[in-house]
Amino acid sequence: METDSQDGVSHLQHHPEFYLSDGNITFLVENTFFRVHRFFFERESQIFIQELVQAPQDGTSDDSPLRVEDVTSDDFATLLWVWYSPKYRLDRKSSDNWLVILELSTRWQFLEMRKLAVEQLQNLKMDPVEKIAIYNKYEIDRSLLLPEYKHLCTRKGQMSIEEGEKVGLLTVLAIHQARERAMRSAVANEHRSLSHADINDNDEELEQILRDVFNLNENSTTGSPLGADIQAQGQSNAPPTIDTPWPDASRTTDRPSGPDSVSQIFHQKEDVVYSIEQSSQNANWRGDATGMVCRMRLTKCN
């Protein structure tokens, strides 16, 4: 079916694959009709259950479709592909496809589909920084990121400004602290000056340091890599535990005080950046995590 455009309105069409003769619910996404089975939507998503109860007449035909906003027809078809492709586990979809599925399944609370998307992303080769940024955005269990955290700890050099902005302030600080703790431990054991490459020599110790710093509970999963998926399980990622010394009090201004100062400073990110940029102008920062971030931010500003 195609309807000619009139008055500048684009023509409407049936999706070539997902307009099914035995479908019992019709969606209109952009200018494309999808007719599929409402069973899938009612089985998994409270969002769609409520929508269909509130507007039972919507979705009954092309004349009264259920309109889906803020989604492209291609992305909606990608979501449907999971249900209607019997060989989806054999098809080699790119990370972009699974990111679409992760986004829509999270938005509409398709919990089983979200778990599947996380599982497939775990099997794909991804840039460590990009993966951390994605998992942070969708609040996916951080224990799945141990290999990526290890990579950032053991590679040469610090994160770039762009990488730091992607993973966020807390992750930058946590990675820096984990590297420093691992280095101090290596020096103590070897009684000599070591480089970051030497951190690789004690993988188990580095893993435990990362678990401590990122508050990763080894029992947070339920026996499978997907058991700790945060959104699906209704749990939350605890913020990293960062022991960051403040610069000399005589050289800084607006220094928080009290037992909750550090916790507060790392949760209120915008205030942190403001405080860092203001106080660093007249302070000689030490080589700790806060100093690193201050220099990073100032480099960008300049």
GUDRENDO-431303 format. One line per 5 residues: number of its first residue (from 1); for each residue x, y, z of N, C-alpha, C, O. Coordinates in steps of 0.2 Angstrom, whole numbers, padded with zeros to 4 digits. Example, Ala and Ser with C-alpha at 12.3 -4.5 7.8 and 13.67 -1.06 7.14 Angstrom:
2
1> 0066/-0028/0039/0062/-0022/0039/0066/-0016/0039/0071/-0017/0042  0064/-0011/0035/0068/-0005/0036/0064/0000/0039/0067/0006/0040
END
This chain:
302
1> 0004/-0006/0000/0000/0000/0000/0004/0006/0000/0009/0007/0004  0003/0011/-0004/0006/0017/-0004/0001/0023/-0006/-0003/0022/-0010  0001/0028/-0002/-0003/0034/-0002/0001/0040/-0005/0005/0042/-0002  -0002/0043/-0011/0002/0048/-0013/0002/0054/-0008/-0003/0055/-0005  0008/0057/-0008/0008/0063/-0004/0004/0069/-0006/0003/0070/-0012
6> 0001/0072/-0002/-0003/0078/-0003/-0001/0084/0002/0000/0082/0008  -0001/0090/-0001/0000/0096/0004/0007/0095/0007/0007/0097/0013  0012/0092/0004/0018/0092/0007/0019/0086/0012/0024/0085/0015  0014/0082/0013/0014/0076/0018/0016/0070/0014/0014/0068/0009  0021/0067/0017/0024/0061/0014/0020/0055/0013/0015/0055/0018
11> 0020/0051/0008/0016/0046/0007/0017/0040/0013/0022/0040/0016  0011/0037/0014/0011/0031/0019/0012/0025/0015/0010/0024/0010  0015/0020/0019/0017/0014/0016/0017/0008/0021/0018/0009/0027  0016/0002/0018/0016/-0004/0023/0024/-0006/0023/0027/-0006/0018  0026/-0008/0029/0033/-0011/0029/0033/-0017/0025/0029/-0021/0026
16> 0038/-0018/0021/0038/-0024/0017/0039/-0030/0020/0037/-0036/0018  0042/-0030/0026/0043/-0037/0030/0038/-0037/0036/0036/-0043/0038  0037/-0032/0039/0033/-0032/0046/0026/-0029/0045/0024/-0026/0050  0023/-0030/0040/0015/-0029/0039/0012/-0036/0038/0012/-0038/0032  0010/-0039/0043/0008/-0046/0043/0001/-0047/0042/-0003/-0043/0045
21> -0001/-0052/0038/-0008/-0053/0036/-0012/-0055/0042/-0018/-0053/0043  -0009/-0059/0047/-0012/-0061/0053/-0011/-0057/0059/-0012/-0059/0065  -0007/-0051/0058/-0006/-0047/0064/-0012/-0044/0066/-0017/-0043/0063  -0012/-0042/0073/-0018/-0039/0076/-0017/-0033/0080/-0021/-0030/0084  -0011/-0029/0078/-0010/-0022/0081/-0006/-0019/0075/-0001/-0021/0072
26> -0008/-0012/0074/-0005/-0008/0069/-0002/-0002/0072/-0005/0001/0076  0004/-0001/0070/0008/0004/0072/0010/0009/0066/0011/0006/0061  0010/0015/0067/0012/0020/0062/0019/0023/0065/0019/0027/0070  0024/0022/0062/0031/0025/0064/0033/0029/0058/0034/0026/0052  0034/0035/0059/0036/0040/0053/0030/0039/0048/0024/0040/0050
31> 0032/0037/0042/0026/0036/0037/0025/0029/0035/0023/0027/0030  0027/0024/0040/0027/0017/0038/0022/0013/0043/0022/0014/0049  0017/0009/0040/0013/0005/0044/0016/-0001/0046/0019/-0005/0041  0016/-0004/0052/0018/-0010/0054/0012/-0014/0057/0008/-0011/0061  0011/-0020/0055/0005/-0024/0058/0008/-0030/0060/0010/-0035/0056
36> 0008/-0031/0067/0012/-0037/0070/0007/-0040/0075/0001/-0038/0075  0010/-0043/0080/0006/-0047/0085/0007/-0043/0092/0012/-0043/0094  0001/-0041/0095/0001/-0037/0101/0004/-0042/0107/0005/-0039/0112  0003/-0048/0106/0006/-0053/0111/0012/-0051/0114/0014/-0051/0120  0017/-0050/0109/0024/-0048/0111/0024/-0042/0116/0028/-0042/0121
41> 0020/-0037/0114/0020/-0030/0117/0017/-0031/0124/0019/-0028/0129  0012/-0035/0125/0008/-0036/0131/0012/-0041/0136/0011/-0041/0142  0016/-0045/0133/0019/-0050/0137/0025/-0047/0141/0026/-0049/0146  0028/-0042/0138/0035/-0040/0141/0035/-0033/0143/0038/-0031/0148  0030/-0028/0141/0031/-0021/0142/0025/-0018/0146/0019/-0018/0143
46> 0026/-0016/0152/0021/-0013/0156/0019/-0006/0152/0013/-0004/0153  0024/-0003/0149/0022/0003/0145/0017/0002/0140/0012/0006/0140  0018/-0003/0136/0013/-0004/0131/0006/-0007/0134/0001/-0006/0131  0007/-0011/0139/0000/-0013/0142/-0004/-0007/0144/-0010/-0007/0143  -0001/-0002/0148/-0005/0003/0150/-0007/0007/0144/-0013/0010/0144
51> -0003/0008/0139/-0005/0012/0133/-0011/0009/0129/-0016/0012/0127  -0011/0002/0129/-0017/-0001/0126/-0023/-0001/0130/-0028/-0001/0127  -0022/-0001/0136/-0028/-0001/0141/-0031/0006/0140/-0037/0007/0140  -0027/0011/0140/-0030/0018/0140/-0033/0020/0133/-0037/0024/0133  -0030/0017/0128/-0033/0019/0121/-0034/0012/0117/-0030/0011/0113
56> -0039/0008/0119/-0040/0002/0116/-0042/0002/0109/-0041/-0003/0105  -0044/0008/0107/-0046/0008/0099/-0040/0009/0095/-0040/0008/0089  -0034/0012/0098/-0028/0013/0094/-0025/0006/0092/-0025/0002/0096  -0023/0006/0086/-0019/0000/0084/-0024/-0005/0081/-0021/-0010/0079  -0030/-0004/0080/-0035/-0009/0077/-0034/-0009/0069/-0036/-0014/0067
61> -0032/-0004/0066/-0032/-0004/0059/-0028/0002/0056/-0025/0006/0060  -0027/0002/0050/-0023/0008/0047/-0026/0015/0048/-0023/0020/0048  -0033/0014/0049/-0036/0021/0050/-0036/0023/0057/-0036/0029/0059  -0034/0019/0062/-0033/0021/0069/-0027/0017/0072/-0027/0013/0076  -0021/0019/0069/-0015/0015/0071/-0012/0018/0078/-0014/0024/0080
66> -0008/0014/0081/-0005/0017/0087/0002/0020/0085/0006/0017/0082  0002/0027/0086/0007/0031/0083/0013/0030/0088/0012/0031/0094  0019/0029/0085/0025/0029/0089/0030/0035/0087/0032/0036/0082  0031/0039/0092/0035/0045/0091/0042/0044/0093/0044/0040/0097  0046/0048/0090/0053/0049/0092/0057/0042/0091/0062/0041/0094
71> 0055/0039/0086/0058/0032/0084/0058/0032/0076/0053/0034/0073  0063/0030/0073/0063/0029/0066/0060/0023/0064/0060/0018/0068  0057/0022/0058/0054/0016/0056/0060/0010/0055/0058/0005/0056  0066/0012/0053/0071/0007/0053/0073/0005/0060/0074/-0002/0061  0073/0009/0065/0074/0007/0072/0069/0002/0074/0070/-0003/0078
76> 0063/0004/0073/0057/0000/0075/0057/-0007/0072/0056/-0012/0075  0059/-0007/0065/0060/-0014/0062/0065/-0018/0065/0065/-0024/0066  0071/-0015/0067/0076/-0018/0071/0074/-0021/0077/0076/-0027/0079  0070/-0018/0081/0067/-0021/0087/0063/-0027/0085/0063/-0032/0089  0058/-0026/0080/0054/-0032/0078/0058/-0038/0076/0056/-0044/0077
81> 0064/-0036/0073/0068/-0042/0070/0069/-0047/0076/0070/-0053/0074  0070/-0045/0082/0072/-0050/0087/0067/-0055/0088/0068/-0061/0089  0060/-0053/0088/0055/-0057/0089/0053/-0062/0083/0051/-0067/0083  0054/-0059/0077/0052/-0062/0071/0058/-0066/0067/0057/-0068/0061  0064/-0065/0069/0069/-0069/0066/0071/-0075/0070/0074/-0074/0075
86> 0069/-0081/0068/0071/-0087/0071/0079/-0088/0072/0081/-0093/0076  0083/-0085/0068/0090/-0086/0068/0094/-0080/0070/0099/-0079/0068  0090/-0076/0075/0094/-0070/0077/0100/-0071/0080/0105/-0067/0080  0101/-0077/0084/0107/-0078/0087/0113/-0080/0082/0119/-0080/0084  0111/-0082/0076/0116/-0084/0071/0118/-0078/0067/0123/-0078/0064
91> 0113/-0073/0066/0114/-0067/0062/0119/-0063/0065/0119/-0062/0071  0124/-0061/0061/0129/-0057/0064/0127/-0049/0063/0129/-0046/0058  0124/-0047/0068/0122/-0040/0068/0128/-0036/0071/0131/-0038/0076  0128/-0029/0069/0133/-0025/0071/0131/-0022/0078/0126/-0023/0080  0136/-0019/0082/0135/-0016/0088/0129/-0011/0087/0126/-0009/0092
96> 0129/-0007/0082/0124/-0002/0081/0117/-0005/0081/0113/-0002/0084  0116/-0011/0078/0109/-0014/0079/0108/-0015/0086/0102/-0014/0088  0112/-0018/0089/0111/-0020/0096/0110/-0014/0101/0107/-0014/0106  0113/-0009/0099/0113/-0002/0103/0106/0000/0102/0103/0003/0107  0103/0000/0096/0096/0002/0095/0091/-0002/0099/0087/0000/0102
101> 0092/-0009/0099/0088/-0013/0103/0089/-0012/0110/0084/-0012/0114  0095/-0010/0113/0096/-0009/0120/0092/-0002/0121/0089/-0002/0126  0093/0003/0117/0089/0009/0118/0082/0008/0119/0079/0011/0123  0079/0005/0114/0071/0004/0114/0069/-0001/0119/0064/0001/0122  0072/-0006/0120/0070/-0011/0125/0071/-0007/0132/0067/-0009/0137
106> 0076/-0003/0133/0076/0001/0140/0070/0006/0140/0067/0006/0145  0069/0009/0135/0064/0015/0135/0057/0012/0136/0053/0015/0140  0056/0006/0133/0049/0003/0134/0049/-0003/0139/0044/-0006/0139  0054/-0004/0142/0054/-0009/0147/0053/-0016/0145/0049/-0020/0148  0056/-0018/0139/0056/-0025/0137/0062/-0028/0140/0068/-0028/0138
111> 0061/-0031/0146/0067/-0033/0151/0071/-0039/0148/0077/-0039/0148  0067/-0044/0145/0071/-0049/0142/0075/-0047/0136/0080/-0050/0135  0072/-0043/0132/0075/-0041/0126/0081/-0037/0128/0086/-0037/0124  0081/-0033/0133/0086/-0029/0136/0092/-0034/0138/0098/-0032/0136  0090/-0039/0141/0096/-0044/0143/0099/-0047/0137/0105/-0048/0137
116> 0095/-0048/0132/0098/-0051/0126/0103/-0046/0123/0108/-0048/0120  0101/-0040/0122/0105/-0035/0119/0112/-0034/0123/0117/-0034/0120  0112/-0034/0130/0118/-0034/0134/0122/-0040/0132/0128/-0040/0132  0119/-0046/0132/0122/-0052/0130/0126/-0052/0124/0132/-0054/0123  0123/-0049/0119/0126/-0049/0112/0131/-0043/0112/0136/-0044/0109
121> 0130/-0038/0116/0136/-0033/0116/0142/-0036/0119/0147/-0034/0118  0141/-0040/0124/0146/-0043/0128/0151/-0047/0123/0157/-0048/0124  0147/-0050/0118/0151/-0054/0113/0154/-0051/0107/0158/-0054/0103  0153/-0044/0107/0156/-0040/0101/0162/-0037/0104/0163/-0035/0109  0167/-0036/0099/0173/-0032/0101/0171/-0024/0100/0169/-0022/0095
126> 0172/-0021/0106/0170/-0014/0106/0176/-0010/0109/0180/-0013/0113  0177/-0004/0107/0182/0001/0110/0180/0001/0118/0175/0003/0119  0185/0000/0122/0184/0000/0129/0181/0007/0132/0176/0006/0136  0183/0012/0129/0180/0019/0131/0173/0019/0129/0168/0021/0133  0171/0017/0123/0164/0018/0120/0160/0013/0124/0154/0015/0126
131> 0162/0007/0126/0158/0002/0130/0157/0005/0137/0151/0004/0139  0162/0008/0140/0161/0010/0147/0155/0016/0147/0151/0016/0151  0156/0020/0142/0151/0026/0141/0144/0023/0140/0139/0026/0143  0143/0018/0136/0137/0015/0134/0134/0012/0141/0128/0012/0142  0138/0008/0144/0136/0004/0150/0134/0009/0156/0129/0008/0159
136> 0138/0015/0156/0136/0020/0161/0129/0023/0159/0125/0024/0164  0128/0024/0153/0122/0028/0151/0116/0023/0152/0111/0026/0155  0116/0017/0151/0111/0013/0152/0111/0009/0159/0107/0004/0160  0115/0011/0163/0116/0008/0170/0116/0000/0170/0113/-0003/0174  0121/-0002/0166/0122/-0009/0165/0127/-0011/0170/0132/-0007/0172
141> 0127/-0017/0173/0131/-0019/0179/0138/-0018/0177/0141/-0020/0172  0142/-0014/0181/0149/-0012/0180/0153/-0018/0180/0159/-0018/0178  0151/-0023/0184/0156/-0029/0184/0157/-0032/0177/0162/-0036/0177  0153/-0031/0173/0154/-0033/0166/0160/-0029/0162/0162/-0031/0157  0162/-0024/0165/0167/-0020/0162/0174/-0021/0165/0178/-0017/0163
146> 0175/-0026/0169/0181/-0027/0172/0187/-0027/0166/0192/-0024/0167  0186/-0031/0161/0191/-0031/0156/0193/-0024/0153/0198/-0022/0152  0188/-0020/0152/0189/-0013/0150/0192/-0009/0155/0197/-0005/0153  0190/-0009/0161/0194/-0006/0167/0201/-0008/0167/0206/-0004/0168  0202/-0014/0166/0209/-0017/0166/0213/-0014/0161/0219/-0012/0161
151> 0210/-0014/0155/0214/-0011/0149/0216/-0004/0150/0221/-0002/0149  0211/0000/0153/0213/0008/0154/0218/0008/0160/0222/0013/0159  0218/0004/0164/0223/0004/0170/0230/0002/0167/0235/0005/0170  0231/-0003/0162/0237/-0005/0160/0240/-0002/0154/0246/-0004/0152  0236/0001/0150/0238/0004/0144/0243/0010/0146/0243/0013/0151
156> 0247/0012/0141/0252/0018/0142/0248/0024/0142/0243/0025/0137  0250/0029/0146/0247/0036/0146/0240/0036/0149/0237/0031/0151  0238/0042/0150/0232/0044/0153/0226/0044/0148/0228/0044/0142  0220/0045/0150/0215/0046/0146/0215/0053/0143/0217/0057/0146  0213/0053/0137/0212/0060/0133/0206/0064/0136/0202/0061/0140
161> 0206/0070/0135/0200/0074/0137/0194/0071/0134/0189/0071/0137  0194/0070/0127/0188/0067/0124/0186/0060/0128/0180/0059/0129  0191/0056/0129/0189/0050/0132/0186/0051/0139/0181/0048/0142  0189/0056/0143/0187/0057/0150/0180/0060/0150/0176/0058/0154  0178/0064/0145/0171/0067/0144/0166/0061/0143/0160/0061/0145
166> 0168/0056/0139/0164/0050/0137/0162/0046/0143/0157/0044/0145  0167/0044/0147/0166/0040/0153/0164/0043/0159/0161/0040/0163  0165/0050/0160/0163/0053/0165/0168/0054/0171/0173/0051/0171  0167/0059/0175/0172/0061/0180/0173/0056/0185/0179/0054/0187  0168/0052/0187/0169/0047/0192/0173/0041/0190/0178/0039/0193
171> 0172/0039/0183/0176/0034/0181/0183/0036/0180/0188/0032/0181  0185/0042/0177/0191/0045/0177/0195/0044/0183/0201/0042/0184  0192/0047/0189/0195/0047/0195/0196/0040/0198/0202/0038/0200  0191/0035/0197/0192/0028/0199/0198/0025/0195/0201/0021/0199  0198/0026/0189/0204/0022/0185/0210/0025/0187/0215/0021/0188
176> 0211/0031/0188/0217/0034/0191/0219/0031/0197/0225/0030/0199  0214/0031/0202/0216/0028/0209/0218/0021/0208/0222/0019/0212  0214/0017/0204/0216/0010/0204/0223/0009/0201/0227/0005/0203  0225/0013/0196/0232/0013/0193/0237/0014/0199/0242/0011/0200  0236/0020/0203/0240/0022/0208/0241/0016/0213/0246/0015/0216
181> 0235/0014/0215/0236/0008/0220/0239/0002/0218/0243/-0001/0222  0238/0000/0212/0242/-0005/0209/0249/-0004/0208/0253/-0008/0209  0251/0002/0206/0258/0004/0206/0261/0004/0213/0267/0001/0213  0258/0007/0218/0261/0007/0225/0262/0000/0227/0267/-0002/0230  0257/-0005/0226/0258/-0012/0228/0263/-0015/0224/0267/-0019/0227
186> 0264/-0014/0218/0270/-0017/0214/0276/-0014/0216/0281/-0018/0217  0277/-0008/0218/0283/-0005/0221/0285/-0008/0227/0291/-0010/0229  0280/-0009/0232/0281/-0012/0238/0283/-0019/0238/0287/-0021/0242  0281/-0023/0233/0282/-0030/0232/0289/-0031/0229/0293/-0036/0231  0291/-0026/0224/0297/-0027/0221/0303/-0023/0224/0309/-0024/0222
191> 0301/-0018/0228/0306/-0014/0231/0310/-0010/0225/0316/-0009/0226  0307/-0008/0220/0310/-0004/0215/0305/0000/0211/0299/-0001/0212  0307/0005/0207/0303/0009/0203/0300/0005/0197/0304/0002/0194  0293/0005/0197/0290/0002/0191/0286/0006/0187/0285/0012/0188  0285/0004/0181/0281/0007/0176/0274/0004/0176/0273/-0001/0179
196> 0269/0008/0172/0262/0005/0172/0262/-0002/0169/0257/-0006/0170  0267/-0003/0165/0267/-0010/0161/0267/-0016/0167/0265/-0021/0165  0271/-0014/0172/0272/-0019/0177/0265/-0021/0181/0265/-0026/0184  0260/-0017/0180/0254/-0019/0183/0251/-0025/0181/0247/-0029/0184  0252/-0027/0174/0250/-0033/0171/0252/-0039/0175/0249/-0045/0174
201> 0258/-0039/0179/0261/-0045/0182/0257/-0048/0187/0257/-0054/0189  0252/-0044/0190/0248/-0046/0195/0240/-0045/0194/0237/-0040/0196  0238/-0049/0189/0231/-0048/0187/0226/-0049/0192/0221/-0045/0192  0227/-0054/0196/0222/-0055/0201/0221/-0049/0206/0216/-0047/0208  0227/-0046/0208/0227/-0041/0213/0224/-0034/0210/0220/-0031/0213
206> 0225/-0033/0203/0222/-0028/0200/0215/-0028/0199/0211/-0023/0200  0213/-0034/0198/0205/-0035/0198/0202/-0034/0205/0197/-0031/0205  0205/-0036/0210/0203/-0035/0217/0203/-0027/0218/0198/-0025/0221  0208/-0024/0216/0208/-0016/0217/0202/-0013/0213/0199/-0009/0216  0201/-0015/0207/0196/-0012/0203/0189/-0014/0206/0185/-0010/0206
211> 0188/-0020/0209/0182/-0022/0212/0181/-0017/0218/0175/-0015/0220  0186/-0016/0222/0186/-0011/0228/0184/-0004/0226/0180/-0001/0229  0188/-0002/0221/0187/0005/0219/0180/0007/0216/0177/0012/0217  0178/0002/0212/0171/0003/0208/0165/0000/0212/0160/0000/0209  0167/-0003/0218/0161/-0006/0222/0158/-0011/0218/0152/-0012/0218
216> 0162/-0016/0215/0159/-0021/0212/0158/-0027/0216/0163/-0030/0219  0152/-0029/0218/0151/-0035/0222/0152/-0041/0218/0148/-0042/0213  0156/-0046/0220/0157/-0052/0216/0150/-0056/0216/0149/-0061/0212  0146/-0055/0221/0140/-0059/0222/0134/-0055/0219/0128/-0057/0220  0135/-0050/0215/0130/-0046/0212/0126/-0049/0206/0121/-0047/0205
221> 0130/-0054/0203/0127/-0057/0198/0123/-0064/0200/0124/-0065/0206  0119/-0066/0196/0115/-0072/0198/0117/-0078/0195/0113/-0083/0193  0123/-0079/0193/0126/-0085/0190/0127/-0085/0183/0130/-0089/0180  0125/-0079/0180/0126/-0078/0173/0128/-0071/0172/0127/-0067/0176  0131/-0069/0166/0134/-0063/0165/0128/-0058/0165/0129/-0052/0166
226> 0122/-0060/0164/0116/-0055/0163/0113/-0054/0170/0108/-0050/0170  0115/-0058/0175/0111/-0058/0181/0111/-0051/0185/0106/-0050/0188  0116/-0047/0184/0116/-0041/0187/0114/-0035/0183/0116/-0030/0185  0111/-0036/0177/0109/-0031/0173/0105/-0026/0177/0099/-0028/0180  0107/-0020/0178/0104/-0015/0183/0097/-0014/0182/0093/-0015/0186
231> 0096/-0011/0176/0089/-0009/0174/0084/-0015/0175/0078/-0014/0178  0086/-0021/0172/0081/-0026/0172/0080/-0029/0179/0074/-0031/0180  0085/-0029/0183/0084/-0032/0190/0082/-0027/0195/0081/-0029/0201  0081/-0020/0193/0079/-0015/0198/0084/-0014/0203/0082/-0011/0208  0090/-0015/0202/0096/-0013/0206/0099/-0007/0204/0097/-0004/0199
236> 0104/-0005/0207/0108/0001/0205/0115/0000/0206/0117/-0003/0211  0119/0004/0202/0126/0003/0203/0128/0008/0208/0127/0014/0208  0132/0006/0213/0135/0010/0219/0140/0014/0216/0144/0012/0211  0141/0021/0217/0146/0025/0215/0153/0022/0217/0154/0019/0222  0158/0024/0213/0165/0021/0215/0167/0024/0221/0165/0030/0223
241> 0171/0021/0225/0174/0023/0231/0181/0026/0230/0186/0023/0228  0182/0033/0230/0188/0036/0228/0191/0040/0234/0187/0045/0237  0197/0038/0236/0200/0041/0242/0205/0047/0239/0211/0045/0237  0202/0053/0238/0206/0058/0235/0208/0063/0240/0204/0067/0242  0214/0064/0241/0216/0070/0246/0216/0076/0243/0217/0078/0237
246> 0213/0081/0247/0213/0088/0245/0220/0091/0245/0224/0090/0249  0221/0097/0241/0227/0100/0241/0227/0104/0247/0222/0105/0251  0233/0107/0248/0234/0111/0254/0229/0116/0256/0227/0120/0251  0226/0116/0262/0220/0121/0263/0222/0128/0262/0218/0132/0260  0229/0130/0263/0231/0137/0263/0231/0139/0256/0232/0145/0254
251> 0231/0134/0251/0231/0136/0244/0225/0136/0240/0225/0137/0234  0219/0134/0243/0213/0133/0240/0208/0137/0243/0208/0139/0249  0202/0138/0240/0196/0142/0242/0190/0137/0242/0190/0133/0237  0185/0139/0245/0179/0135/0245/0179/0128/0246/0176/0124/0242  0184/0126/0250/0185/0119/0251/0179/0116/0256/0178/0119/0261
256> 0176/0111/0253/0171/0108/0257/0174/0105/0264/0180/0103/0264  0170/0105/0269/0172/0102/0275/0167/0097/0278/0161/0097/0276  0169/0093/0283/0164/0088/0286/0165/0081/0284/0169/0080/0278  0162/0077/0287/0163/0069/0285/0161/0068/0278/0163/0063/0275  0156/0072/0276/0153/0070/0269/0155/0074/0263/0152/0074/0258
261> 0161/0077/0265/0163/0082/0259/0165/0078/0253/0163/0080/0248  0169/0073/0253/0171/0069/0247/0165/0066/0244/0165/0067/0238  0161/0063/0248/0155/0060/0244/0151/0065/0241/0149/0064/0235  0150/0071/0244/0146/0076/0241/0149/0079/0235/0146/0080/0229  0156/0080/0235/0159/0083/0229/0159/0079/0223/0159/0081/0218
266> 0159/0072/0224/0159/0068/0218/0152/0066/0215/0151/0064/0210  0147/0068/0219/0140/0067/0217/0138/0073/0213/0133/0072/0209  0140/0079/0215/0137/0085/0212/0143/0087/0207/0147/0091/0209  0142/0084/0201/0148/0084/0196/0149/0092/0194/0154/0094/0193  0143/0095/0193/0144/0102/0190/0147/0106/0195/0152/0110/0193
271> 0146/0106/0202/0149/0110/0207/0156/0108/0207/0160/0112/0209  0158/0101/0206/0165/0099/0207/0169/0103/0201/0174/0106/0203  0167/0103/0195/0170/0106/0190/0171/0113/0191/0177/0116/0190  0166/0117/0194/0167/0124/0195/0172/0125/0201/0176/0129/0200  0172/0121/0206/0176/0122/0211/0183/0121/0209/0188/0124/0211
276> 0184/0115/0205/0191/0114/0203/0194/0119/0198/0200/0121/0199  0190/0122/0194/0192/0127/0189/0194/0133/0193/0199/0137/0191  0190/0135/0198/0191/0141/0202/0197/0141/0206/0202/0145/0206  0198/0136/0210/0203/0135/0215/0210/0133/0212/0215/0135/0215  0210/0130/0206/0216/0128/0203/0220/0134/0201/0226/0133/0199
281> 0217/0139/0199/0221/0145/0197/0226/0147/0201/0231/0150/0199  0225/0147/0208/0230/0149/0213/0233/0144/0217/0236/0145/0222  0233/0137/0215/0235/0132/0219/0240/0128/0215/0240/0127/0209  0245/0125/0218/0250/0120/0215/0247/0113/0217/0248/0111/0223  0244/0110/0212/0241/0104/0213/0246/0098/0214/0251/0098/0210
286> 0244/0093/0218/0249/0087/0219/0247/0082/0213/0242/0083/0210  0251/0077/0213/0249/0072/0207/0244/0067/0209/0245/0061/0208  0239/0069/0212/0233/0065/0214/0228/0065/0208/0228/0068/0204  0222/0061/0210/0217/0061/0205/0214/0067/0203/0213/0069/0198  0213/0071/0209/0209/0078/0208/0214/0082/0204/0211/0086/0199
291> 0220/0082/0205/0225/0086/0201/0225/0085/0194/0225/0089/0190  0224/0078/0192/0224/0076/0185/0218/0079/0182/0219/0081/0176  0212/0078/0185/0206/0081/0182/0206/0088/0181/0204/0091/0176  0209/0092/0186/0210/0099/0186/0214/0101/0180/0212/0105/0176  0219/0098/0179/0224/0100/0173/0220/0098/0167/0221/0102/0162
296> 0217/0092/0167/0213/0091/0160/0208/0096/0158/0208/0098/0153  0204/0098/0163/0199/0103/0162/0202/0110/0160/0200/0113/0155  0207/0112/0163/0211/0118/0162/0214/0118/0155/0214/0123/0151  0217/0112/0153/0219/0112/0146/0214/0113/0141/0215/0116/0136  0208/0110/0142/0203/0111/0137/0201/0118/0137/0200/0120/0132
301> 0200/0121/0143/0197/0128/0143/0202/0133/0139/0200/0137/0136  0209/0131/0140/0214/0135/0137/0214/0134/0129/0218/0137/0126
END
